[in-house]
Amino acid sequence: MINDLDSTLRVLLNQGLPPALADQVQVSFATPDDQFPPQSVMLPAIDFFLYDIRENLELRSNEVFLDYHSDGSVIRTPAPVRIDFSYLITAWPSESVQVPSEDEHHLLGEVMRVLLRYKHIPQNILQGELKVQEPSLPVISLQPGRLQSLGEFWQALGGKPKVALNLQVTLSVAAADAEKVELVTEKVIKIRMEQGVAS
């Protein structure tokens, strides 16, 4: 599922950026440490670093869905668990540009413009098992980061502080399998007559 989410974000960015920019920029999911970019990543690059995964407790539901079939059977499916995936997005300009910070800000601005277009990831962009996600499409939003301190974060990674966007994507994850259940289709009342003993 996480690989499908990464692939979806890559497609979203490649289709949303201006064509000339999309052809130049590589999308990466590597850790942005002091060794970034790895040899496999060519600059300029946009890096989506997945740093946090947790259940969205505000969207927790005990609801159960019943699917009635023509043969009389019923399938019961518990509500899915909603999971928040948090990404730190950074821009890495080409080494050949004269003012790296300007190019970095330009790249981040274009990425932000793409992400702000959508509250839900469009169906035609979803990849893999996300195509059949229920009950709704993945929700995306630019949110305050879950990192306690960006300064400490960059220090822990051994890299220099960089401006970054925080992206949160909420997915539905099936936590339990659907099961077939038997419905009560008729009511049976049993009456027991007790004969009294006359004195």
N, C-alpha and C positions, 0 to 999 in steps of 0.2 A: 504493500500500500504506500509506504513512504517513497519508494522509487517512482511509483505512478504519480505521486504528488510532485516530486521533483521534475519529472518529465512534463507534467501539466504546466508548471510555472515556467519552464523553459519555452514551451510552445506559446504560452500567453505573452511572454516578453518578445519572442521573435516575431510574432504576428502584430504586436502592438507598437513596437518601436518604428520610427521612420525607416523605410527600406535601406537607405544608404548606411544608417547606423547599425541596423540589425545585421547587415552583411559583415560589418567589421568587429562587432562585439561578441566575445565568447561568454556563455553563461556557465558559471562554476558553482559547485556545492562543497568546495574544499574548506578546511579550517583556515581562516585568515591570520596565520601566525607569522613569525619572522622568516619563514621559508616560503611564504606566498610570493608569487605564484609558483606552483609546482611545475615541473617540466611539461606536463600535459596541457597546461593552460597558457594560451597565447594572449598577450595584451593588445588592445584594451579588453577588460573583462568586468562583468558584473557578478559578484559572489553572493549567493544565498547560503548563509551559514545557519543550519538548523541547530539551535542551542537549547530548546526547551520543548518538551511534550508533556501535556497533562490533561486530565479530564476537566471539562467545563461543568462545574457543579451547578451553575445557574440553569443549565439546560438539561439537568438530570430529570428523567421521567420514568414513572412506574407504569406507564400506559402499555396496554397489550392490544395488538392489532389482530382482528379475526378476518380471515379470507375464506368466504363461502364458495364451494365448488358445486358444479351442476350435479355431481354424483351424490350430493348430500354430505360430503366430508367437509371438515372445517380445519384450517391450518391456523394455529395461534403463534404469533411472532412477538416477542418482547420488544419494546422500544429500543432503538440503538443507543449506544453511548456516544456522546459528543466529545470529541477530542480536539484540543487547541494545539496547533503546531506553530511555534514562534521562530521566525527567521530574522537574522541580522543581515541587512543588505548593504554591501559596500561596493564602491566603484574603484577600479584600478586602471588608470589611464596608461596609454602607450608611453614607453620610455623616450620616444622621439619628440614628444610635444614640448614646447618651450615653457609653458606654465602648467604644470601637472594639476595644481589645485583647481584651476579654471575648467580643465577638461573633466576632472573628477566631479565637480559640481554640475557640469552640463550633463554628464551621464546619469547621475542620480536624479536630476530634475526630469529627464526623459522617462526614467523608470517610474518615478512617482506619478507622472502624468498617466502612464499606462495603468498602474494599479488603482488610481482614483476613479477610473472609468467604470469600475465594476464593484457591486456589492456581493455578487455571486459570480463564480467562474462560469462562463458560458458553456453550455452542454457540448458544443462542437469542439471545444478545446480540451475537454477532459480526456485523460489517457488511462488505459488499463482498466482496472476494476472500479475506478472512480466514475466510469461511464454509467454504471448501474447503481450508483449510490442512492440510498433512500434514507430519510424521506425527502431531502432537498439537496440542491446543488451546494458544493462547498462555499462557505462564506469567507470573504477576504476583507481585511481592514488594516489600515495603518494605525497601530496602537502604541501607547507608551510601552517601552520595553520592560521585560520581566527581570532584566539584569539589575542588580542592586547598585552597581557602580561601573560605568563604562571604562573609567580610568583603571580600575582594578582588573577589569576584564582584559583590556589590552595588555596590561602589565603581566597578567598570568599567561597570556599567549606569547609574550616576548616581542610583541610588535608595537609600532608607533600608533598612537590614537588617531582614529579616522572618523570623519562624519559618516553616519549610517542611518538607514531607515529601519524601522521595526515593522515587520509584516506578521500578522496572525491569520492563519487559515484554520477554519473549524470544519472538521469532517465528521461524518456519521460512521461509527464502527459497530458492526453486529457483535454483540457480546454473548449471545446465546442462539442456539439453532432453533429454527421453527419446528413445531411439533404438531402432529395430528391429534385432534381431540374429539371426543364423542359428545354430541349434544343430547340433552334431554328433550325427547320429542313427544312424550305422552306422560300424563299424570296417572298414577295408580293409587287408589285409595282402598285400603283394606280395613274392614270393620269386623271386629270379633264380638260375637254375641255371647254373653255369659248368662246362663240360666240361674235365676235365684232359687233358693231352697225355701219352700213354704213351711212355716212352723205350725 
